[in-house]
């Protein structure tokens, strides 16, 4: 069962990202501040939820959140600063866009670059532990999926509508056969045999 807050003293935002392990497209991050009484039986880590439920939850989150925002770092920036720094930057961009400024952040994962003047706590698998991080994971995932489906129309050969840019065997084979698209991250090694395959 997910918990509403990590601490009770300060206004708290949950943050998560989507797209770190992808070969193409941006990394998206979201920051969400939920009301104290927010609850939803389906809300969980976005990876544990069916696609149609993720989109229905996105509507619920956006209608009920005290504040939410999405930050994006594109593939070119990822190549310049590396994917870890890009993930932190996407979260910072989301936090910066919040219409309410939180006093405390809970971050999914084990590392984060401190946001100026706001305390934070990193929580491993936090998207399965706290409502606000789970909500952030839903927003980051659905907004990124929308983007990948849009650019799939330009480059259907890579099957981004299906794989969302992750290194499935079909995606990797398409890159090996046809080369990189303008949306691919050039610093990611496509042919590395140790790359995991998400089929």
C-alpha positions, 0 to 999 in steps of 0.5 A: 500500500502506498503512503501519502507523504514521506514527512508532514512538516513541509509542502512535499513534491514527488519527482520521477522520470521516464526514458532513461534506458531508451535509445531514442527520444528525450527523457521526461520528468514530472513533479507533483504536489498532491493534496493531503487527502488524495487517494486512488486505488489504482495509483502505483508505479507506472510500470505496474499499470495498464496503458489505459489505466495510466491515461485515466490516472493522468486525468485524475492526477491533473484534476486533483493535484495542487500543482504538477509540471513536466520537464523535458531534456532532448536527445541532443542535450542527453548526448552532451551531458549524459543521461544521469545528468539529463534525468536530474535536469529534467526533474529540475525543469519540472520543479521550476515550472510548478505553480506552487513551490514545494519545501521538500522533494521526494525523488525516485531512485538513489541519486539526485542533484540538489535543487536550490534551497529545497531539501530532498530525500532519494527513495529507491523504488519510491514510485511503488511507495509514495503517491506523489512519486507514483503520480509523477511516474504516471505523468512522465511516462504518459507524456513521453509515450505521447511524444514517441507515438508522434515521432513514430509517424516520421520514422515508423521503421523503428516501431516507436509506437510499440517500443517507445524508444526502448532497446527491443530486439526489433528496434536494435535490428532496425538501427543496425539495418537503417542507421540512426534517426535524428532522434537517436542518442548518439552516445548510446551504443546500439549494437552492444551485445550486453544491452538488455532486450525489453521484448 
